[in-house]
Amino acid sequence: MKTTTAGHGEARHALARVLLTSDPGPARIERWTGDIGRRLLLASRHVRERNFTRIHVEDLSLLFAAYDERFLNGLCGELLGRDGPAFRLSGRMTRAAGKTTRLQHPDGTSSFEIAVATSVLFDGFLADDPAVTVCGLPCRDRLEALQRVLEHEIVHLAEWLCWEVSHCGRARFQGIASRLFLHRAHTHQLITRSERAAKLGVKVGTRVSFRYRDRRLTGRVNRITKRATVLVDDPAGELWPDGRRYVRYYVPLGKLRPVSARPWS
């Protein structure tokens, strides 16, 4: 997984040439990316349908290897060595869909990690959701969204390997992403938890009710992440800066109702 800034000169130059000159064209790109998605569905023990509900880091590794082989002639893998980059699935990333991190080590080597936000993927593609675009491309399902996210992170990784710097807002990155993957933007329009909560009429400060152990409780939303943190007045609770005592409850968004909404059935 570790790589040095020296050595691998021929592979690095070859990768730079691919990044700066390769232009497979729309028809070929769509065929290649479609093939890669189908290969994952066949090979994965976890991703069994296009709107998958489970995923494992080995699925990211499978996708990365397929993209590297098809689009980059296996050069990222050659430069990174047998272990390649590390992969991580994050349930805590609630706005960014992906992130590539370069880690510097005391011995002068560096390693890379690609993280994908499962929270953003799994929170999307529900009934009545707005249309989803990732990197400026419409996505019909989670598999397409995952592929667009990973393509974006692969460009980051490849830029790091060639030039030791990567910025998705700059012309070089956008040119590479456009030629190799037809990307038209470097943002996503996957619905976030805060946006989904807002659709339900819930935001920080909203008074809500919910059921807990056959009781109906009412409190105020203090934070929204994977679940909402709701503060409920309780004399035995924790003392807060406002001088009141609260007990914290962590409640799935779908279990909340603004107090002005219709009563629970």
C-alpha positions as CSV (number, residue, x, y, z in Angstrom):
1,M,0.0,0.0,0.0
2,K,2.9,2.3,0.6
3,T,4.6,4.2,-2.2
4,T,7.6,6.6,-2.4
5,T,7.8,9.7,-4.4
6,A,11.0,8.4,-6.1
7,G,11.1,5.4,-8.4
8,H,8.4,3.9,-10.6
9,G,9.3,6.6,-13.0
10,E,8.2,4.9,-16.2
11,A,4.8,3.8,-14.7
12,R,4.3,7.3,-13.4
13,H,5.0,8.9,-16.8
14,A,2.8,6.4,-18.5
15,L,-0.1,7.1,-16.1
16,A,0.3,10.8,-16.6
17,R,0.1,10.3,-20.4
18,V,-3.1,8.3,-20.0
19,L,-4.6,11.0,-17.7
20,L,-3.8,13.8,-20.0
21,T,-4.4,12.2,-23.4
22,S,-6.8,9.3,-23.1
23,D,-10.3,10.0,-24.6
24,P,-12.2,6.8,-25.1
25,G,-15.4,8.5,-26.2
26,P,-18.9,8.4,-24.8
27,A,-20.0,5.1,-26.3
28,R,-17.0,3.2,-25.1
29,I,-17.1,4.8,-21.7
30,E,-20.7,3.9,-21.2
31,R,-20.0,0.3,-22.3
32,W,-17.0,0.0,-20.1
33,T,-18.7,1.4,-17.0
34,G,-21.8,-0.7,-17.6
35,D,-19.6,-3.8,-17.9
36,I,-17.8,-3.0,-14.6
37,G,-21.1,-2.5,-12.8
38,R,-22.4,-5.9,-14.1
39,R,-19.1,-7.6,-13.1
40,L,-19.5,-6.3,-9.5
41,L,-23.1,-7.7,-9.3
42,L,-21.8,-11.1,-10.5
43,A,-18.7,-11.2,-8.3
44,S,-19.8,-9.6,-5.0
45,R,-21.1,-11.5,-2.0
46,H,-22.8,-8.4,-0.8
47,V,-23.9,-6.1,-3.7
48,R,-26.6,-8.4,-5.2
49,E,-28.9,-5.8,-6.8
50,R,-28.5,-2.3,-8.3
51,N,-30.2,-0.7,-5.4
52,F,-28.1,-2.7,-2.9
53,T,-28.7,-2.6,0.8
54,R,-25.4,-4.1,1.8
55,I,-21.8,-3.4,0.8
56,H,-18.3,-4.4,1.9
57,V,-14.9,-2.8,1.5
58,E,-14.0,-5.7,-0.8
59,D,-16.6,-4.4,-3.2
60,L,-14.7,-1.1,-3.4
61,S,-11.5,-3.0,-4.0
62,L,-13.2,-5.0,-6.8
63,L,-14.5,-1.9,-8.5
64,F,-11.1,-0.1,-8.2
65,A,-9.2,-3.0,-9.7
66,A,-11.7,-3.1,-12.6
67,Y,-11.5,0.6,-13.3
68,D,-7.7,0.6,-13.0
69,E,-7.4,-2.2,-15.5
70,R,-9.9,-0.9,-18.0
71,F,-9.3,2.9,-17.9
72,L,-5.7,3.2,-16.6
73,N,-3.9,0.1,-17.9
74,G,-3.4,-1.1,-14.4
75,L,-0.9,1.6,-13.7
76,C,-2.3,2.8,-10.4
77,G,-2.0,-0.8,-9.1
78,E,1.6,-1.0,-10.4
79,L,2.6,2.2,-8.6
80,L,0.9,1.3,-5.4
81,G,2.0,-2.3,-5.2
82,R,0.1,-5.4,-4.3
83,D,-1.9,-4.0,-1.5
84,G,-3.1,-1.0,-3.5
85,P,-5.0,1.8,-1.6
86,A,-6.9,1.1,1.6
87,F,-10.7,1.3,1.4
88,R,-13.2,2.4,4.0
89,L,-17.0,2.6,4.2
90,S,-18.0,5.6,6.3
91,G,-21.4,6.0,8.1
92,R,-20.2,9.3,9.6
93,M,-19.7,11.2,6.3
94,T,-23.0,12.9,5.9
95,R,-22.4,15.4,3.1
96,A,-19.3,14.4,1.1
97,A,-20.0,11.2,-0.9
98,G,-16.3,10.2,-1.0
99,K,-12.9,11.2,0.1
100,T,-9.3,10.3,-0.9
101,T,-6.7,10.8,1.8
102,R,-2.9,10.7,1.4
103,L,-1.1,9.7,4.6
104,Q,2.5,10.6,5.0
105,H,4.7,8.3,7.1
106,P,7.8,9.0,9.1
107,D,10.0,6.9,6.8
108,G,9.2,9.2,3.9
109,T,6.6,6.9,2.3
110,S,3.0,7.6,1.8
111,S,-0.2,5.6,1.5
112,F,-3.7,6.3,0.3
113,E,-7.2,5.6,1.6
114,I,-10.4,5.9,-0.4
115,A,-13.5,6.4,1.8
116,V,-17.1,6.1,0.5
117,A,-20.1,7.5,2.5
118,T,-22.6,4.7,2.9
119,S,-24.9,7.1,4.7
120,V,-25.2,9.2,1.6
121,L,-25.8,6.2,-0.7
122,F,-28.2,4.4,1.6
123,D,-30.2,7.5,2.4
124,G,-30.9,8.0,-1.3
125,F,-33.1,6.3,-4.0
126,L,-36.2,6.1,-1.8
127,A,-39.7,6.4,-3.1
128,D,-40.6,10.0,-4.2
129,D,-37.0,11.2,-3.9
130,P,-35.9,13.9,-6.3
131,A,-33.7,12.9,-9.3
132,V,-30.1,12.1,-8.3
133,T,-27.0,13.4,-10.1
134,V,-23.4,12.6,-9.2
135,C,-20.6,14.4,-11.0
136,G,-23.2,16.0,-13.2
137,L,-24.5,12.6,-14.5
138,P,-28.0,11.3,-13.7
139,C,-28.0,8.1,-11.6
140,R,-30.8,5.7,-11.7
141,D,-29.7,3.6,-8.7
142,R,-27.2,3.2,-6.0
143,L,-24.8,1.2,-8.1
144,E,-24.5,4.0,-10.7
145,A,-24.0,6.5,-7.9
146,L,-21.3,4.4,-6.3
147,Q,-19.5,4.1,-9.6
148,R,-19.6,7.9,-10.2
149,V,-18.3,8.5,-6.7
150,L,-15.5,6.0,-7.1
151,E,-14.5,7.4,-10.5
152,H,-14.2,10.8,-8.9
153,E,-11.9,9.4,-6.2
154,I,-9.8,7.5,-8.7
155,V,-9.0,10.7,-10.5
156,H,-7.9,12.2,-7.1
157,L,-5.7,9.2,-6.5
158,A,-4.2,9.2,-10.0
159,E,-3.4,12.9,-9.7
160,W,-1.7,12.3,-6.4
161,L,0.4,9.5,-7.9
162,C,1.5,11.6,-10.8
163,W,1.8,15.1,-9.4
164,E,1.5,14.8,-5.6
165,V,-1.4,17.2,-5.6
166,S,-5.1,17.0,-6.5
167,H,-7.9,19.6,-6.6
168,C,-11.2,18.7,-8.1
169,G,-12.0,22.4,-8.7
170,R,-9.0,22.8,-11.0
171,A,-8.9,22.5,-14.8
172,R,-6.6,19.5,-15.0
173,F,-8.8,17.4,-12.7
174,Q,-12.0,18.3,-14.5
175,G,-10.4,17.6,-17.9
176,I,-9.3,14.2,-16.8
177,A,-12.7,13.4,-15.2
178,S,-14.5,14.6,-18.3
179,R,-12.4,12.7,-20.9
180,L,-12.2,9.4,-19.0
181,F,-15.6,9.3,-17.3
182,L,-17.8,12.0,-19.0
183,H,-18.2,13.8,-15.7
184,R,-19.7,17.3,-16.0
185,A,-19.3,18.5,-12.4
186,H,-17.4,17.6,-9.2
187,T,-20.5,17.7,-6.9
188,H,-23.4,15.3,-6.1
189,Q,-27.1,15.8,-5.6
190,L,-27.7,12.8,-3.4
191,I,-30.2,13.7,-0.7
192,T,-28.5,14.1,2.7
193,R,-29.9,13.3,6.0
194,S,-30.4,17.0,6.8
195,E,-32.4,17.4,3.6
196,R,-34.4,14.2,4.2
197,A,-35.2,15.5,7.7
198,A,-36.2,18.9,6.3
199,K,-38.6,17.0,3.9
200,L,-40.2,15.5,7.1
201,G,-40.5,19.0,8.6
202,V,-37.6,18.3,11.0
203,K,-34.6,20.5,11.6
204,V,-32.4,21.5,14.5
205,G,-34.7,23.2,17.1
206,T,-37.9,21.5,15.9
207,R,-40.2,20.2,18.7
208,V,-41.0,16.6,17.9
209,S,-42.7,13.6,19.3
210,F,-41.8,9.9,19.1
211,R,-42.5,6.6,20.8
212,Y,-40.1,5.0,23.2
213,R,-40.9,1.8,25.1
214,D,-44.7,2.3,24.6
215,R,-44.5,5.9,25.8
216,R,-44.9,9.0,23.7
217,L,-42.2,11.5,24.4
218,T,-41.8,15.1,23.2
219,G,-38.6,17.0,22.9
220,R,-36.5,19.3,20.8
221,V,-34.1,18.2,18.0
222,N,-30.5,19.1,19.0
223,R,-28.6,17.4,16.2
224,I,-29.1,15.4,13.0
225,T,-26.6,12.8,11.8
226,K,-27.5,9.2,11.1
227,R,-30.3,9.7,13.6
228,A,-31.7,12.7,15.3
229,T,-30.6,13.6,18.8
230,V,-33.7,14.7,20.7
231,L,-33.5,16.4,24.1
232,V,-36.4,15.6,26.4
233,D,-37.0,17.5,29.6
234,D,-36.3,15.3,32.6
235,P,-35.5,16.4,36.2
236,A,-33.1,13.5,36.5
237,G,-31.4,14.4,33.2
238,E,-28.1,16.1,32.4
239,L,-27.8,19.8,33.2
240,W,-27.4,21.9,30.0
241,P,-26.1,25.5,29.6
242,D,-29.7,26.8,29.4
243,G,-30.2,25.7,33.0
244,R,-32.6,22.9,32.2
245,R,-32.1,19.1,32.5
246,Y,-32.6,16.8,29.5
247,V,-32.2,13.2,28.6
248,R,-30.9,12.5,25.1
249,Y,-32.6,10.1,22.8
250,Y,-31.2,9.0,19.5
251,V,-34.2,8.5,17.2
252,P,-34.4,7.4,13.5
253,L,-35.6,10.3,11.4
254,G,-38.6,8.3,10.2
255,K,-39.8,7.8,13.7
256,L,-40.1,11.6,14.4
257,R,-43.2,13.8,14.0
258,P,-43.2,17.5,14.4
259,V,-45.6,18.3,17.3
260,S,-47.8,20.2,14.9
261,A,-48.2,17.1,12.6
262,R,-51.2,14.8,12.9
263,P,-51.2,12.6,16.0
264,W,-49.7,9.1,16.1
265,S,-52.1,6.4,15.1
